[in-house]
Amino acid sequence: MKPVAYLAVHGGAGNHNPKNEKGTKNGLRQACAKAISSTHEVPDKIALSLVEDAISALEDDSRFNAGYGSNLTLDGNVECDASIMDGMTGGYGSVGAVSGVKNPICLARCVLEHARLSDKLGRLPPMYAVPFHVNLFF
């Protein structure tokens, strides 16, 4: 029996203009379709990759407040947060306040994969990464 997967996405926090509802729903459908179509290329693709693909599509779409469509900081910069969790193992990876990264979800996935590596000293690897910003002028 072929495994069955269900994929659902949401358009983020906040309000969407009712005038843009049709376009917003279309963007959500496109994100799911992109992720699901990738399973034809790799038939046994894991759910984690489906989620990463769907979120990447949302990050690439300016209609959503992720990645390309992010809200700006007070300084006018884009800083993104992203998290991803493996429901099978409970492992997760996340990033916060990252700039200059096209798809922060891919960076969060890298943190998740790195967190799975064993440490020679038995330490827990980081599961959350935030770049260090120094602001000398408060």
N, C-alpha and C positions, 0 to 999 in steps of 0.2 A: 504494500500500500504506500503510495506517495505521500510524504508529509504535507500537511496543510499549514499554511501560515496566514495570519491576519495582520494587516498593517493599517494603522490609523495615525494620522498626524493632526496637529492643531497649529493655528496661525500665530501663536504667541500671546503674550499678555497685552492688555489694553483694548482699546476699541478700534474696530474697523469701520470706516465710513460706509453706511448702508448703500450709497451710490456705487461703491466698488465691490459689492457683495458677489456679483457674478465673476469678476476677475479674481477675487480672493479664493472663492471656491474652486475655480479652475486651477489656480496655482497649487492648491492643496491636492487636487486630483493628479496634477502633473508630477508632484513630488512622489506620491505613491506609485504612479505608473513608472517613473524612472527607476525606482528601487525594485519593483517587481520585474520589470523588463530585464534587469541585470541578472536575474536568476536563470534566464535562458542561456546566458553566456557561461555561467557557472552553476550548473543544476543543483549541486549540494551546498550552495552558499548559505552560510550561517545567518541566523536572525540578526546578530550584531551588525553584520555588513549591510543588511537590508535597512536597518535603522540609520546607519551612517550615511548611506546613499540618499535616503529620504530627507534627512536633515540637511545634507549638503545641497540638495535641490532647493530647499527653503532658504538656505543661506545665500544662494545665488540669485534669488528672486527679490527684487527691490520692494515688492508688496508686503514683505514680512520684516519684522524688526529683529532680524538675525543676519549676521554676516553683512552682505552688501546693503541691506536695508536698515542697518542698525540705527538706533537713536544716537545722537552725538552727546558727548560729555559737555559740561559747562564750558570747557576750553575749546570745543568744536572738534574734538577727536573722536574716532571710533574706537571703542573698547568693547570686546565681546566676551561673553561667558559661554561655556558649553560643557555639558556632562553627558556621559553615556554609561550604561550599566548592563552587565551581562546577567540576565535573569537566571541562567543555569548555575552560575558559580557565585553570584553576589558580588563579583569584582566590579569596580568602577574606575573611571578616570574622568577628571574634570580640569578645566582651565578657567581662569578668571582674569578680566581686565587685559586681554591680549589685543594688540594692535598689529596691523600689517600682515594678518594671517587670513588668506582667502576663505578657508573653511575651518573655523575653530573646532568643529566636531571631529575633524580628522586629527587635530592635535590632541584632543581629549582621548581619542581612540589610542593614539600613541602612548599617552600616559597610562591608560588601562593596560596595554600590552607590556609596557615596561614594569608595571606593578606586579605582573605575573612572574617576573624573573626572580630566581632565588638570589639572595644576598649571601656572600661568603661568610659574613659575620652574623647572619641570622636577623638582621634588622628588617623592619617593615619598609618597603619602598614607598616613595611618595605617591599618593593617589590624586593629589590636587596640586596644580602648579599655577602660580601667579608671578608674572614678571616683576622684577624689582624696579620701581620708578622712584627717582629722587627729585623732589621739588624743593628747591632751596628758597623759593619765594612763596610765602604763605599768603 
